[in-house]
């Protein structure tokens, strides 16, 4: 399978690589999985990448910069690597969620649940999306001060970015957000993105915070 030309039911991983403007060498990634509902090429993948960036921009603070989007086929890497299996799209934008407060530390993340058509939720943890006024700890555990406002923001950014057309149990878009099991045997449609409160994720967490490699292969590298 190739990112240059693909058929129906092809599977892809989109990784948005970000950094803090005050420390650009410290990069991290958020990942999404999609399957194709129609044959396509790089144009369809680039359009979806743009929608993902716009969506995330609206949730992240201006202190967060977007480095690039890595689009790769879901299949395991080959050796030597096949350049037709991934696409790197440079970015030069920053977060647009201007609230004017003091940013929370990077390990204080906004949790967003991926609600699937069946089974367990998936989770997205966004660094650089919370300020002190958005979080409180009435019983010693960090929670969102106004979870309804956060959900309103998520919904508004889904609409304005047009990412919402890629989400649902049945969508007409060429690509559909899904959750793929580790062995690839299960593909579940994502039907909604909902706020999940505050998540504490260490900056050295192997799953969440990855250091870019010189050669951007698919599995576990950005």
Secondary structure per residue as TSV (DSSP state, phi and psi in degrees):
chain	resnum	aa	ss	phi	psi
A	1	X	-	360.0	149.4
A	2	X	-	-134.0	152.4
A	3	X	S	-80.0	-9.9
A	4	X	S	-83.5	-28.8
A	5	X	E	-161.2	117.7
A	6	X	E	-138.0	162.8
A	7	X	-	-108.1	-171.0
A	8	X	T	-66.3	143.7
A	9	X	T	69.6	17.1
A	10	X	-	-71.6	151.5
A	11	X	E	-121.6	140.6
A	12	X	E	-137.7	154.2
A	13	X	E	-116.4	130.3
A	14	X	E	-110.2	123.0
A	15	X	E	-117.3	125.2
A	16	X	E	-100.1	113.9
A	17	X	E	-97.7	126.7
A	18	X	E	-128.4	171.3
A	19	X	E	-156.8	163.7
A	20	X	E	-91.7	131.0
A	21	X	T	-57.2	-32.2
A	22	X	T	-77.6	-10.6
A	23	X	E	-151.2	70.6
A	24	X	E	-66.0	-14.8
A	25	X	E	-76.5	-16.6
A	26	X	E	-94.4	96.9
A	27	X	E	-106.2	152.4
A	28	X	E	-142.6	169.3
A	29	X	E	-136.4	148.2
A	30	X	E	-117.4	136.9
A	31	X	E	-117.0	146.0
A	32	X	E	-135.2	150.4
A	33	X	E	-117.9	141.1
A	34	X	E	-138.9	153.3
A	35	X	E	-123.5	154.4
A	36	X	E	-90.7	137.3
A	37	X	S	-98.2	-6.8
A	38	X	S	-153.9	160.2
A	39	X	-	-64.6	149.6
A	40	X	E	-163.8	-170.5
A	41	X	E	-145.8	-162.3
A	42	X	H	-62.4	-26.2
A	43	X	H	-60.2	-44.4
A	44	X	H	-66.0	-39.6
A	45	X	H	-67.7	-40.7
A	46	X	H	-66.6	-36.9
A	47	X	H	-64.3	-42.4
A	48	X	H	-66.3	-41.1
A	49	X	H	-58.4	-41.6
A	50	X	H	-63.0	-40.9
A	51	X	H	-64.6	-40.5
A	52	X	H	-63.6	-43.1
A	53	X	H	-64.0	-45.1
A	54	X	H	-61.1	-41.1
A	55	X	H	-61.7	-49.0
A	56	X	H	-69.6	-33.0
A	57	X	H	-56.0	-42.6
A	58	X	H	-67.6	-17.1
A	59	X	H	-99.3	-20.9
A	60	X	S	-98.3	154.0
A	61	X	-	-77.2	158.5
A	62	X	T	-61.4	-17.3
A	63	X	T	-71.9	-10.4
A	64	X	E	-101.2	126.6
A	65	X	E	-104.8	151.8
A	66	X	E	-103.7	122.3
A	67	X	E	-88.4	-56.5
A	68	X	E	-164.6	164.7
A	69	X	E	-110.2	129.2
A	70	X	E	-107.4	116.2
A	71	X	E	-106.3	123.3
A	72	X	E	-137.8	153.7
A	73	X	E	-68.3	154.1
A	74	X	S	-74.8	-21.3
A	75	X	S	-64.4	157.5
A	76	X	-	-64.3	156.3
A	77	X	-	-64.9	150.7
A	78	X	-	-104.0	159.5
A	79	X	S	-128.5	119.7
A	80	X	S	-65.6	160.1
A	81	X	-	-66.2	151.4
A	82	X	-	-101.0	113.1
A	83	X	G	-63.9	-17.7
A	84	X	G	-78.0	-3.7
A	85	X	G	-96.6	-1.6
A	86	X	E	-148.2	159.2
A	87	X	E	-137.3	126.0
A	88	X	E	-106.5	125.3
A	89	X	E	-118.1	105.5
A	90	X	E	-62.6	148.7
A	91	X	-	-130.5	149.9
A	92	X	-	-135.0	25.7
A	93	X	-	-107.7	169.5
A	94	X	B	-129.8	171.2
A	95	X	-	-62.1	152.2
A	96	X	-	-120.0	8.0
A	97	X	-	-84.1	89.2
A	98	X	-	-94.8	103.3
A	99	X	-	-108.0	-21.3
A	100	X	-	87.8	5.4
A	101	X	S	-96.6	-171.4
A	102	X	-	-87.5	123.6
A	103	X	B	-60.9	142.8
A	104	X	-	-72.0	158.8
A	105	X	-	-57.9	156.5
A	106	X	T	-63.7	-20.3
A	107	X	T	-83.2	-3.3
A	108	X	E	-96.3	102.9
A	109	X	E	-110.6	147.6
A	110	X	E	-77.8	123.0
A	111	X	E	-93.1	128.8
A	112	X	E	-125.7	127.5
A	113	X	E	-90.8	134.6
A	114	X	E	-89.7	115.9
A	115	X	E	-92.6	115.4
A	116	X	E	-90.7	170.0
A	117	X	S	-65.3	-23.6
A	118	X	S	-162.0	159.3
A	119	X	S	84.5	-164.1
A	120	X	S	-74.0	154.2
A	121	X	-	-67.0	153.8
A	122	X	E	-101.3	167.0
A	123	X	E	-133.0	141.4
A	124	X	E	-120.1	132.2
A	125	X	E	-118.5	114.8
A	126	X	E	-99.7	115.0
A	127	X	T	-76.8	153.7
A	128	X	T	67.8	26.2
A	129	X	-	-116.0	-2.8
A	130	X	-	-123.2	142.2
A	131	X	B	-115.9	166.1
A	132	X	G	-57.0	-36.5
A	133	X	G	-69.9	-14.2
A	134	X	G	-88.8	-11.2
A	135	X	E	-126.4	141.9
A	136	X	E	-141.3	165.9
A	137	X	-	-138.3	71.5
A	138	X	T	-65.0	-24.8
A	139	X	T	-126.2	28.0
A	140	X	S	83.5	0.3
A	141	X	S	-120.1	128.3
A	142	X	-	-66.5	131.8
A	143	X	E	-137.5	164.1
A	144	X	E	-72.9	135.4
A	145	X	S	-68.0	-36.0
A	146	X	-	-140.1	79.5
A	147	X	H	-61.6	-30.1
A	148	X	H	-64.2	-41.0
A	149	X	H	-64.7	-37.5
A	150	X	H	-64.9	-43.0
A	151	X	H	-64.8	-38.8
A	152	X	H	-59.8	-40.3
A	153	X	H	-65.0	-43.6
A	154	X	H	-58.8	-48.3
A	155	X	H	-63.4	-41.8
A	156	X	H	-64.8	-39.6
A	157	X	H	-74.0	-31.5
A	158	X	H	-61.3	-40.7
A	159	X	H	-72.4	-48.9
A	160	X	H	-67.7	-31.1
A	161	X	H	-83.5	-14.3
A	162	X	T	68.0	15.8
A	163	X	G	-66.1	-24.8
A	164	X	G	-59.4	-25.6
A	165	X	G	-71.7	-14.4
A	166	X	G	-95.5	1.6
A	167	X	-	-118.4	133.3
A	168	X	S	145.5	163.6
A	169	X	S	-68.1	-31.9
A	170	X	S	-134.6	117.6
A	171	X	-	-128.0	152.3
A	172	X	-	-97.8	-4.8
A	173	X	S	-66.0	156.3
A	174	X	S	-66.1	-21.0
A	175	X	E	-131.4	146.7
A	176	X	E	-131.5	131.9
A	177	X	E	-68.7	131.8
A	178	X	E	-140.1	173.7
A	179	X	E	-121.4	124.7
A	180	X	E	-110.5	129.8
A	181	X	-	-66.9	163.5
A	182	X	T	-57.2	-36.8
A	183	X	T	-94.3	0.6
A	184	X	S	81.6	3.3
A	185	X	-	-78.1	-20.5
A	186	X	-	-122.7	130.2
A	187	X	E	-127.8	111.9
A	188	X	E	-112.4	131.8
A	189	X	E	-69.0	139.4
A	190	X	E	-87.5	123.7
A	191	X	E	-100.3	-17.1
A	192	X	E	-165.3	157.0
A	193	X	E	-117.0	121.7
A	194	X	E	-130.1	147.1
A	195	X	E	-62.5	142.8
A	196	X	E	-124.4	17.6
A	197	X	E	90.0	-147.2
A	198	X	E	-112.5	133.6
A	199	X	E	-121.1	135.8
A	200	X	E	-97.7	114.6
A	201	X	-	-125.9	114.5
A	202	X	-	-55.7	147.8
A	203	X	T	-68.2	-19.5
A	204	X	T	-99.0	16.4
A	205	X	-	-64.5	125.2
A	206	X	T	-63.5	-34.0
A	207	X	T	-75.6	-33.8
A	208	X	T	-98.5	-43.5
A	209	X	-	-109.0	108.6
A	210	X	-	-117.8	142.3
A	211	X	-	-90.5	128.2
A	212	X	-	-59.6	143.4
A	213	X	-	-100.3	165.7
A	214	X	S	-65.8	-34.5
A	215	X	S	-113.0	112.8
A	216	X	-	-78.8	81.3
A	217	X	-	-78.9	175.3
A	218	X	S	-80.2	-55.4
A	219	X	T	-74.7	113.2
A	220	X	T	68.0	13.9
A	221	X	-	-130.6	149.4
A	222	X	-	-126.4	360.0
